[in-house]
Amino acid sequence: MASKSSTNGKVTRTKRSSQKSERSRKGNYASARGRETCLIIKSDSKIQRALAESGADAVSVDQLNDLAASRAVLKDVMLFGNLDPVQTLFRGDEAKVAEAVSKAKEAGVEAVWPGCDLVPQTRVENIKAMINAG
């Protein structure tokens, strides 16, 4: 069986096993291990709908994405994201990080993580705050 995946707004076909894994919206990062697909996208509901229909088990969204809107589209897919790696994690303090984690959880993510790559100079305290608040 083939599924669709997205790269730069284009939908391409990739091979998948014929046996579909069971999905769980009650999971967390640990339950995401071993899943078939995790895709990273920017804010585009058309692409999100295609990903939701592709059979992806999880979708990771970047910080430009509205999590509540993504959750509305990605109802049966694990949603990961989307702390701003610069404004929140790099430039923010521990309280700002904890607040962002709380908002992401309220929006319905299964796993909280940066919306994109971390700034190498991000304070370890802010990374710990993200983990501890999750």
Buried (B, 14 or more C-beta within 10 A) or exposed (E): EEBBBBEEEEBEEEEBEEEEEEBEBEBBBEBBEEBBBBBBBBBBBEBBEBBBEBBBBBBBBBBEBEBEBBBEBBEEBBBBBBBBBBEBBBBBEBEBBBBBBEBBBEBBBBBBBBBBEBEEEBBEEBBEBBEEBB
